[in-house]
Amino acid sequence: MTNERISELINDLQMIVREKNDLEESEKAIRSELFDLFGENQIEKMTAHGATVSVIPEKIYRKVDSNRLKEELPDVYEKYSYEATTAAHLNVRVK
């Protein structure tokens, strides 16, 4: 009985993992299409069917190499800082 139950649970888990992977691929494709459509139509935010989708634009921000900064003087922040970019992406909120 125990081995049968374990086998059933493993099978159930395997099916769920496969379904989850398929759903994640579908989600990725839908997000990509939404991102493209929002960009093409200059839409920043839209709410439909209880979900709000908004485009989060690319950002450039300043980062500090803290290891080097710890070795050097703290007042030389500007010398060791550099800009980095976050990719534009969608933010989806479902109520």
Secondary structure, 3 states (H helix, E strand, C coil): CHHHHHHHHHHHHHHHHHHHHHHHHHHHHHHHHHHHHHHHCCCCEEEECCEEEEEECCEEEEEECHHHHHHCCHHHHHHHEEEEEECCEEEEEEC
